[in-house]
């Protein structure tokens, strides 16, 4: 069977991503859609591989001046505003926010104008 390439690393990454999605409380369908979208953007896929291996962002991928860390912090701020706690509580699932940061980056790349507006919008009366 010449000509068939088998990449065992991708299967391992897929399984780790599914496990992380499960731990983060995401439905499998949501995580599988994230996987499919990550495969279409090799640089972002590599960021996910790094995250799964090191449990931290490598932060090499920047889009329109924003990194995954920027989107993670944005997610945290949004969570804090919605919950009105002013700090991260035990119910704040960091892994969910990591996965959502990847999803947000993918959506940002599809619709940059909308996400630039969202990322730059003010925080109401709390803004200095």
C-alpha positions in Angstrom: 0.0 0.0 0.0 2.3 2.7 -1.2 1.2 6.3 -1.2 -0.9 6.1 2.0 0.4 8.5 4.7 -0.7 8.0 8.2 -0.1 10.8 10.7 -0.5 9.3 14.2 0.3 12.6 15.8 -2.9 14.1 14.5 -4.9 11.3 16.0 -3.2 11.9 19.3 -3.9 15.6 19.1 -7.5 14.9 18.2 -8.0 12.6 21.1 -6.4 15.1 23.5 -8.5 17.9 22.2 -11.7 15.8 22.6 -10.6 15.0 26.2 -10.0 18.7 26.9 -13.3 19.6 25.4 -15.0 17.1 27.6 -13.2 18.3 30.7 -14.2 21.9 29.8 -17.8 20.9 29.5 -18.1 21.4 25.7 -20.3 19.1 23.6 -18.3 16.7 21.4 -19.9 18.3 18.3 -18.6 21.7 19.3 -15.1 20.3 19.9 -15.1 18.4 16.6 -16.1 21.6 14.7 -13.2 23.4 16.4 -10.9 20.5 15.3 -12.0 20.7 11.7 -11.5 24.5 11.7 -8.0 24.2 13.3 -6.9 21.8 10.6 -7.7 24.5 8.0 -5.2 27.0 9.7 -1.9 25.2 10.2 -0.3 27.9 12.3 -3.3 27.9 14.7 -3.3 24.1 14.8 0.3 24.2 15.9 -0.7 26.6 18.7 -3.2 24.0 19.8 -0.6 21.3 19.7 1.7 23.4 21.9 -1.1 24.1 24.3 -2.0 20.5 24.7 1.6 19.5 25.2 2.6 22.4 27.6 -0.7 23.6 29.0 0.2 27.2 28.1 0.1 29.3 24.9 3.2 29.5 22.8 1.8 32.8 21.5 3.4 32.7 18.0 0.2 33.3 16.1 -0.8 36.9 15.8 -3.8 38.1 13.7 -4.4 41.8 13.2 -2.3 42.5 16.3 -4.1 40.1 18.6 -2.8 36.8 20.0 -4.6 33.9 21.7 -3.5 35.4 25.1 -5.2 38.7 24.2 -8.4 36.8 23.3 -8.1 34.7 26.6 -7.8 37.9 28.6 -10.8 39.4 26.7 -12.8 36.2 27.5 -11.9 36.6 31.2 -12.9 40.3 31.2 -16.2 39.4 29.5 -16.9 36.7 32.0 -16.1 39.1 34.9 -18.5 41.7 33.5 -21.3 39.3 32.9 -21.0 37.7 36.4 -20.2 41.1 38.0 -17.7 39.5 40.4 -14.6 41.6 39.5 -12.5 38.5 39.9 -12.3 34.9 38.7 -14.2 32.5 40.9 -13.9 28.8 41.2 -16.7 28.3 38.7 -14.7 30.1 36.0 -13.5 27.2 33.9 -10.1 28.3 32.5 -10.0 25.4 30.0 -13.3 26.5 28.5 -11.9 29.9 28.1 -8.8 28.5 26.4 -11.0 26.6 23.9 -13.2 29.6 23.4 -10.0 31.7 22.7 -9.2 29.4 19.8 -12.8 29.5 18.5 -12.8 33.3 18.8 -9.6 33.6 16.9 -11.1 31.4 14.1 -14.2 33.6 14.0 -12.1 36.7 14.1 -10.2 35.5 11.0 -13.6 35.0 9.2 -15.0 38.4 10.2 -12.2 40.7 11.2 -14.2 43.9 11.1 -16.8 42.7 13.5 -14.3 41.3 16.0 -12.0 44.3 15.9 -15.1 46.4 16.8 -15.9 44.0 19.7 -12.4 43.9 21.0 -12.0 47.6 20.9 -15.5 48.5 22.4 -15.5 50.3 25.7 -16.4 48.9 29.1 -19.0 51.4 29.9 -18.5 53.6 33.0 -15.6 51.4 34.2 -13.4 52.6 31.3 -10.9 55.3 32.3 
